[in-house]
Amino acid sequence: MSSFSWLTEFINWIVAWFPRLVVIHSNQSVVAFVRGKNVKVLPPGLSVYWPLVTNIWFVNRSMQIITTTNQILDTVDGNTVVCSAQVTFRIVDPIKYVVDVYEPEEAVIEAVLATIRDLLISWEYQALLVKKSEFNDQLTDAVAERLLNFGIRVERAAICDLARTRVICILNNQASDKASSIGNS
């Protein structure tokens, strides 16, 4: 089977010489890199591109929701909490999203996690419980400001899980043996 791989590569090389049609749905944008340096957005509808000199990237402009992973943080009053959040957003500038951000899906999640951390550590735990809507409003504003540089408009950000927790670090036997021998010296 691998003896015919050269044939597949040759056919792909021949096909790259011909223009291709692409259907772009109304909820999508296509960012086209022409000759590697000219960046443009192809409009919804039927577009033609030449794969020999053009790479394309589809971007979904529909409303999207992400849920962050749980993270463990300390509030200003010393309580350790585990929290996660949901962010509702829409990509409004596909060129910024594709060109200015490396691995945009991961970058969005990391930026949201960092924003939650920055905001949550300045609140007391009891205040988070009592003034949750005020916290969510501040979170929405902070996430919106941070993600605007990514070409994203944030509709809403909100904490979906919040609970006090205790973190217990379990050391392996070798590490605890070293610690106890240091303490006995």
KARAZI-V754502 format. One record per residue. N is the residue number from 1. RES is the residue in one small letter. OMEGA is omega in radians with two decimals (* if undefined). Layout:
BEGIN
n;res;omega
N;RES;OMEGA
N;RES;OMEGA
END
This chain:
BEGIN
n;res;omega
1;m;-3.14
2;s;3.12
3;s;3.12
4;f;3.14
5;s;3.09
6;w;-3.14
7;l;3.10
8;t;3.11
9;e;3.14
10;f;3.12
11;i;3.10
12;n;3.12
13;w;3.12
14;i;-3.10
15;v;-3.13
16;a;3.14
17;w;-3.07
18;f;3.07
19;p;-3.14
20;r;3.02
21;l;3.05
22;v;3.08
23;v;3.14
24;i;-3.11
25;h;-3.07
26;s;3.12
27;n;-3.10
28;q;2.89
29;s;3.06
30;v;3.07
31;v;-3.10
32;a;3.04
33;f;-3.11
34;v;-3.09
35;r;3.05
36;g;-3.07
37;k;3.12
38;n;-3.10
39;v;3.08
40;k;3.11
41;v;3.08
42;l;-3.09
43;p;3.05
44;p;-3.11
45;g;-3.13
46;l;3.13
47;s;3.11
48;v;3.03
49;y;-3.10
50;w;-3.03
51;p;3.12
52;l;-3.08
53;v;-3.06
54;t;2.97
55;n;-3.13
56;i;3.14
57;w;3.11
58;f;3.11
59;v;3.11
60;n;-3.14
61;r;3.10
62;s;3.05
63;m;-3.13
64;q;3.10
65;i;3.02
66;i;3.03
67;t;-3.12
68;t;3.00
69;t;3.08
70;n;3.00
71;q;-3.10
72;i;-3.08
73;l;3.05
74;d;3.08
75;t;-3.10
76;v;3.13
77;d;3.03
78;g;3.08
79;n;3.05
80;t;-3.10
81;v;2.98
82;v;-3.08
83;c;3.00
84;s;-3.08
85;a;3.00
86;q;3.12
87;v;3.07
88;t;-3.04
89;f;3.09
90;r;3.08
91;i;-3.09
92;v;3.10
93;d;-3.05
94;p;3.13
95;i;3.07
96;k;-3.09
97;y;-3.07
98;v;-3.00
99;v;-3.01
100;d;-3.05
101;v;3.08
102;y;-3.08
103;e;-2.98
104;p;-3.11
105;e;3.13
106;e;-3.13
107;a;3.12
108;v;-3.13
109;i;3.14
110;e;3.12
111;a;3.11
112;v;3.11
113;l;3.13
114;a;3.14
115;t;3.09
116;i;-3.14
117;r;-3.11
118;d;-3.09
119;l;-3.02
120;l;-3.08
121;i;3.10
122;s;3.14
123;w;2.98
124;e;-3.09
125;y;-3.11
126;q;3.12
127;a;3.08
128;l;-3.14
129;l;-3.06
130;v;-3.05
131;k;-3.07
132;k;-3.12
133;s;3.07
134;e;3.09
135;f;-3.13
136;n;3.07
137;d;3.10
138;q;3.12
139;l;3.11
140;t;-3.14
141;d;-3.10
142;a;3.12
143;v;3.13
144;a;3.14
145;e;-3.11
146;r;-3.06
147;l;3.07
148;l;3.08
149;n;3.13
150;f;-3.08
151;g;-3.04
152;i;3.02
153;r;-3.12
154;v;3.08
155;e;-3.08
156;r;2.99
157;a;-3.09
158;a;3.03
159;i;3.10
160;c;3.06
161;d;3.09
162;l;3.14
163;a;3.03
164;r;-3.12
165;t;3.01
166;r;3.12
167;v;3.13
168;i;3.11
169;c;3.13
170;i;3.14
171;l;3.06
172;n;-3.05
173;n;-3.09
174;q;-3.13
175;a;-3.13
176;s;3.07
177;d;3.12
178;k;-3.13
179;a;-3.13
180;s;3.12
181;s;3.08
182;i;-3.14
183;g;-3.13
184;n;-3.09
185;s;*
END
